């Protein structure tokens, strides 16, 4: 567990270094900030990721996606998709 935590901290530090290097002045002419999706947006993202999954009848699938969107507040689209893939695998 200790080695995983150390590796995780190293990865985060390295990631921050590369991100700061990529957005140094003069690199981009504009920065576009994107808001995190709301519950309806997360539900739509989940629906895209769940297209190939068998979630039962349409009413059950709708309820499952709505529940999954409700329990992931503040998650980005990538995080929602990653969590879904982890639950299915």
Secondary structure as UniProt FT lines:
FT   HELIX           2..22
FT   TURN            25..26
FT   HELIX           39..49
FT   TURN            50..52
FT   HELIX           58..70
FT   TURN            73..74
FT   HELIX           77..88
//
